Amino acid sequence: MTSSTTAGGPLKYVNIQDNDLVTSKLVGVDIYNKQNETIGKMSDVVIGDGLRAMPHRSL
């Protein structure tokens, strides 16, 4: 079970399911372009305005 906070909101406990995407598992994953060439590794995931996930890569 994992808890999280929102700005000014209470803690919410959730059960992580086997098919849920957990961002901590993405760090270090290779990133490929359309030509299937490695262009970097995932170094972080940023949750932006509108709760859209944006990968951040290291070169």
Residue frames as qw, qx, qy, qz and C-alpha x, y, z in Angstrom:
[[0.000, 0.891, 0.455, 0.000, 0.00, 0.00, 0.00],
 [0.439, 0.136, 0.033, 0.888, 1.26, 3.48, -0.88],
 [0.049, -0.834, -0.432, 0.341, 0.24, 6.96, 0.24],
 [0.400, 0.323, 0.231, 0.826, 0.49, 10.27, -1.54],
 [0.058, -0.638, -0.381, 0.666, -0.36, 13.91, -0.94],
 [0.316, 0.674, 0.406, 0.530, -1.83, 16.66, -3.06],
 [0.173, 0.273, -0.175, 0.930, -1.28, 20.35, -2.54],
 [0.351, -0.205, 0.274, -0.871, -3.33, 21.10, 0.54],
 [0.801, -0.110, -0.339, -0.481, -5.08, 17.73, 0.40],
 [0.730, -0.454, 0.452, -0.238, -5.21, 14.80, 2.77],
 [0.123, -0.368, 0.902, 0.188, -3.24, 11.58, 2.39],
 [0.849, 0.196, -0.049, -0.488, -4.86, 8.96, 0.19],
 [0.438, -0.345, 0.828, 0.061, -3.90, 5.30, 0.44],
 [0.757, 0.410, -0.242, -0.447, -4.02, 3.17, -2.70],
 [0.808, -0.165, 0.556, 0.098, -3.28, -0.46, -3.47],
 [0.190, 0.607, -0.581, -0.508, -0.83, -0.79, -6.34],
 [0.911, 0.235, 0.262, -0.216, -2.00, -3.36, -8.87],
 [0.717, -0.147, 0.523, 0.436, 0.34, -5.56, -10.94],
 [0.497, 0.528, 0.473, 0.500, -0.63, -3.74, -14.16],
 [0.093, -0.975, -0.130, 0.152, -0.25, -0.20, -12.71],
 [0.606, 0.559, -0.126, 0.552, 2.54, 1.98, -14.08],
 [0.565, -0.762, -0.078, 0.307, 4.89, 3.05, -11.29],
 [0.356, 0.913, -0.173, 0.099, 7.22, 5.86, -12.38],
 [0.436, -0.711, 0.550, 0.048, 10.09, 4.62, -10.22],
 [0.808, 0.047, 0.562, 0.174, 10.33, 1.61, -12.58],
 [0.589, 0.784, 0.151, 0.121, 10.89, 3.95, -15.55],
 [0.137, -0.910, 0.379, 0.100, 14.11, 5.56, -14.27],
 [0.393, -0.472, 0.746, 0.259, 17.06, 4.09, -16.19],
 [0.710, 0.405, 0.576, 0.012, 14.95, 2.71, -19.06],
 [0.327, -0.102, 0.499, 0.796, 16.40, 3.32, -22.55],
 [0.415, 0.694, 0.265, -0.525, 14.51, 5.78, -24.79],
 [0.490, 0.084, 0.674, 0.546, 14.37, 5.11, -28.55],
 [0.277, 0.430, -0.141, -0.848, 13.50, 7.28, -31.54],
 [0.800, 0.383, 0.121, -0.446, 11.39, 6.21, -34.54],
 [0.600, 0.566, -0.560, -0.078, 14.49, 4.66, -36.15],
 [0.933, -0.318, -0.168, 0.011, 14.89, 2.42, -33.07],
 [0.524, 0.424, -0.393, 0.625, 18.12, 4.21, -32.10],
 [0.535, -0.580, -0.460, 0.407, 18.87, 4.75, -28.41],
 [0.174, 0.737, 0.059, 0.650, 18.67, 8.49, -27.69],
 [0.105, -0.524, 0.478, -0.697, 19.10, 8.43, -23.91],
 [0.363, -0.236, -0.869, 0.238, 17.87, 6.99, -20.63],
 [0.387, -0.755, -0.349, -0.398, 14.89, 8.02, -18.56],
 [0.364, 0.180, -0.539, 0.738, 16.20, 10.03, -15.61],
 [0.128, 0.221, 0.542, -0.801, 12.97, 11.46, -14.19],
 [0.009, -0.555, -0.741, -0.378, 9.24, 11.83, -14.82],
 [0.024, 0.072, 0.209, -0.975, 7.66, 15.27, -14.49],
 [0.059, 0.634, 0.771, -0.003, 3.93, 15.63, -13.81],
 [0.150, 0.095, 0.138, 0.974, 3.06, 18.92, -15.47],
 [0.365, 0.180, 0.201, -0.891, 0.11, 21.24, -15.59],
 [0.751, 0.153, -0.233, -0.599, -3.01, 19.24, -16.28],
 [0.749, -0.300, 0.574, -0.142, -1.45, 16.09, -14.75],
 [0.827, 0.533, -0.171, -0.051, 0.28, 15.15, -18.01],
 [0.785, -0.435, 0.313, 0.310, 3.37, 12.98, -17.53],
 [0.487, 0.835, -0.258, 0.003, 6.47, 14.24, -19.38],
 [0.926, -0.146, -0.017, 0.349, 9.58, 12.04, -19.48],
 [0.029, -0.938, 0.338, 0.068, 12.92, 13.68, -18.79],
 [0.956, 0.183, -0.070, 0.218, 15.95, 12.06, -20.35],
 [0.426, -0.747, 0.365, 0.356, 19.62, 12.19, -19.59],
 [0.658, 0.701, -0.252, -0.112, 22.06, 12.36, -22.48]]
